[in-house]
Amino acid sequence: GRARTILKHKIVPKPRQMAPAVVLPALVLSLLAPILPIAFWPFAAWVMLCLGYGVLLGVKAKDHAVIIYSGFAAMIMHMGWSIGFWRGFISTLINTRKA
């Protein structure tokens, strides 16, 4: 939905709104790591940020054993959002050009 809205209304979203969108491109870029090792770092930085934040939340909370896994949940949500965004963006572009 976000991709269609951006394209339909020609808006420029704020960086924090689009931050999850870079997850899928970072994963795809990391596939080049065998020939270009630096290509892995954006994806690795995202993983470390999510897991680190989960640990931070777990340390601050009383029931840290469960909350510490929130980093994994964030990773799943970000990846799902990114995949959905790019799928919607590409399909909207394709459908717009056909019309």
NORBELLIN-V920355 format. One record per residue. N is the residue number from 1. RES is the residue in one letter. SS is DSSP state (H for helix, E for strand, L for the rest). OMEGA is omega in whole degrees, 0 to 359 (NA if undefined). D_LAST is the distance of its C-alpha to the last C-alpha in Angstrom with 2 decimals. Layout:
N | RES | SS | OMEGA | D_LAST
N | RES | SS | OMEGA | D_LAST
This chain:
1 | G | L | 182 | 19.25
2 | R | H | 181 | 20.56
3 | A | H | 179 | 17.74
4 | R | H | 180 | 15.08
5 | T | H | 179 | 17.56
6 | I | H | 182 | 18.20
7 | L | H | 183 | 14.66
8 | K | H | 185 | 13.92
9 | H | H | 179 | 17.29
10 | K | L | 180 | 17.73
11 | I | L | 175 | 21.14
12 | V | L | 182 | 23.57
13 | P | L | 177 | 25.35
14 | K | L | 181 | 29.06
15 | P | H | 181 | 30.35
16 | R | H | 178 | 32.04
17 | Q | H | 183 | 28.84
18 | M | H | 182 | 27.17
19 | A | H | 179 | 30.32
20 | P | H | 181 | 29.51
21 | A | H | 182 | 26.22
22 | V | H | 183 | 28.34
23 | V | H | 180 | 30.12
24 | L | H | 176 | 27.80
25 | P | H | 177 | 27.57
26 | A | H | 177 | 31.37
27 | L | H | 180 | 31.83
28 | V | H | 178 | 29.78
29 | L | H | 181 | 31.75
30 | S | H | 177 | 34.96
31 | L | L | 177 | 34.41
32 | L | L | 184 | 35.45
33 | A | L | 179 | 38.77
34 | P | L | 179 | 40.82
35 | I | L | 180 | 40.24
36 | L | L | 187 | 39.63
37 | P | H | 181 | 41.66
38 | I | H | 181 | 40.45
39 | A | H | 181 | 36.93
40 | F | H | 190 | 38.34
41 | W | H | 177 | 39.52
42 | P | H | 179 | 36.43
43 | F | H | 180 | 36.07
44 | A | H | 179 | 39.86
45 | A | H | 178 | 40.05
46 | W | H | 179 | 37.56
47 | V | H | 181 | 39.57
48 | M | H | 179 | 42.83
49 | L | H | 180 | 41.57
50 | C | H | 182 | 40.46
51 | L | H | 178 | 43.63
52 | G | H | 178 | 45.84
53 | Y | H | 176 | 44.56
54 | G | H | 177 | 45.18
55 | V | H | 179 | 48.71
56 | L | H | 177 | 49.21
57 | L | H | 180 | 48.22
58 | G | H | 180 | 50.49
59 | V | H | 181 | 53.42
60 | K | H | 184 | 53.10
61 | A | L | 178 | 52.89
62 | K | L | 181 | 55.86
63 | D | L | 188 | 54.19
64 | H | H | 183 | 52.93
65 | A | H | 181 | 52.87
66 | V | H | 185 | 49.78
67 | I | H | 181 | 47.98
68 | I | L | 179 | 48.22
69 | Y | L | 180 | 45.48
70 | S | H | 176 | 42.97
71 | G | H | 177 | 41.85
72 | F | H | 178 | 40.59
73 | A | H | 178 | 38.74
74 | A | H | 179 | 37.13
75 | M | H | 180 | 36.04
76 | I | H | 180 | 34.42
77 | M | H | 179 | 32.60
78 | H | H | 181 | 31.43
79 | M | H | 178 | 30.21
80 | G | H | 179 | 28.37
81 | W | H | 181 | 26.72
82 | S | H | 178 | 25.79
83 | I | H | 180 | 24.32
84 | G | H | 179 | 22.28
85 | F | H | 183 | 21.12
86 | W | H | 176 | 20.02
87 | R | H | 179 | 18.40
88 | G | H | 181 | 16.36
89 | F | H | 182 | 15.68
90 | I | H | 181 | 14.54
91 | S | H | 177 | 12.43
92 | T | H | 177 | 10.69
93 | L | H | 180 | 10.21
94 | I | H | 181 | 8.95
95 | N | H | 179 | 6.43
96 | T | H | 181 | 5.38
97 | R | H | 178 | 5.48
98 | K | H | 185 | 3.81
99 | A | L | NA | 0.00
